[in-house]
Amino acid sequence: MPVTSYLALGAILFCIGLYGVLTKRNAVIVLFSIELMLNAANINLVAFAKYGLYASQTGQVFTLFTITIAAAEAAVGIAILFALYRHRQTVKVDRYDSLKG
């Protein structure tokens, strides 16, 4: 497959994730959309590592770091979401407008 196929797939996934972040009000959907955007960036990193001017393992190493950061972000995000749900009894993003308890 040519590199444009991978880049088009990454762009489509990134746009779907961006749409989810900007339009959805459910915090769980927003977290999933962020994960989708990170995976789109991973696809581009691996594609450039394989088809780039100087093909090397650098893109794959960066992808492993990105996956690790995404897993940590998901764990922390879900923990914060559980705490907010326990306090506010909702997962709607527009209800989380106060920093006070």
C-alpha positions as CSV (number, residue, x, y, z in Angstrom):
1,M,0.0,0.0,0.0
2,P,1.3,3.5,-0.7
3,V,1.9,6.0,2.1
4,T,-1.0,8.1,1.0
5,S,-3.4,5.3,2.1
6,Y,-2.0,5.3,5.6
7,L,-2.0,9.1,5.7
8,A,-5.6,9.3,4.5
9,L,-6.7,6.7,7.1
10,G,-4.9,8.7,9.8
11,A,-6.5,12.0,8.7
12,I,-10.0,10.4,8.7
13,L,-9.5,8.9,12.1
14,F,-8.1,12.2,13.4
15,C,-11.1,14.2,12.0
16,I,-13.6,11.7,13.5
17,G,-11.8,12.1,16.9
18,L,-11.8,15.9,16.6
19,Y,-15.5,15.9,15.8
20,G,-16.2,13.8,18.9
21,V,-14.1,16.1,21.1
22,L,-15.7,19.3,19.8
23,T,-19.4,18.2,19.6
24,K,-20.1,15.5,22.2
25,R,-21.2,16.3,25.8
26,N,-20.5,12.9,27.3
27,A,-17.1,12.7,29.0
28,V,-16.6,9.1,28.2
29,I,-17.1,9.8,24.4
30,V,-14.7,12.7,24.7
31,L,-12.0,10.4,26.2
32,F,-12.6,7.8,23.5
33,S,-12.3,10.6,20.8
34,I,-9.0,11.7,22.3
35,E,-7.8,8.1,22.1
36,L,-8.9,8.0,18.5
37,M,-6.9,11.1,17.7
38,L,-3.8,9.6,19.4
39,N,-4.1,6.4,17.3
40,A,-4.4,8.5,14.2
41,A,-1.1,10.1,15.0
42,N,0.4,6.6,15.7
43,I,-0.6,5.5,12.2
44,N,1.1,8.5,10.7
45,L,4.3,7.9,12.8
46,V,4.6,4.3,11.7
47,A,3.8,5.2,8.0
48,F,6.5,7.8,8.0
49,A,8.9,5.4,9.7
50,K,8.4,2.8,7.0
51,Y,8.1,5.0,3.9
52,G,10.1,8.1,4.9
53,L,13.2,9.4,3.2
54,Y,15.4,7.6,5.8
55,A,13.4,4.6,6.9
56,S,14.2,3.7,10.5
57,Q,12.8,2.4,13.7
58,T,12.3,5.9,15.2
59,G,8.7,6.2,14.3
60,Q,7.9,2.9,15.9
61,V,9.7,3.9,19.0
62,F,7.8,7.1,19.2
63,T,4.6,5.1,18.6
64,L,5.4,2.9,21.6
65,F,5.9,6.0,23.8
66,T,2.6,7.5,22.5
67,I,0.7,4.3,23.3
68,T,2.2,4.3,26.8
69,I,1.2,7.9,27.3
70,A,-2.3,7.2,25.9
71,A,-2.8,4.3,28.3
72,A,-1.7,6.4,31.3
73,E,-4.0,9.3,30.1
74,A,-6.9,6.9,29.8
75,A,-6.4,5.5,33.3
76,V,-6.1,8.9,34.9
77,G,-9.0,10.3,32.8
78,I,-11.3,7.4,33.8
79,A,-10.3,7.8,37.5
80,I,-11.0,11.5,37.4
81,L,-14.3,10.8,35.6
82,F,-15.3,8.3,38.3
83,A,-14.6,10.9,41.0
84,L,-16.6,13.5,39.2
85,Y,-19.5,11.1,38.7
86,R,-19.5,10.2,42.4
87,H,-19.7,13.9,43.2
88,R,-22.0,15.3,40.5
89,Q,-23.9,12.2,39.5
90,T,-23.5,12.9,35.8
91,V,-21.0,12.4,32.9
92,K,-22.1,15.5,31.0
93,V,-19.2,17.7,30.2
94,D,-21.1,21.0,30.4
95,R,-22.1,20.3,34.0
96,Y,-18.5,20.4,35.2
97,D,-18.1,24.1,35.3
98,S,-17.0,24.7,38.9
99,L,-13.7,24.0,40.5
100,K,-15.2,24.2,44.0
101,G,-16.4,21.0,45.8
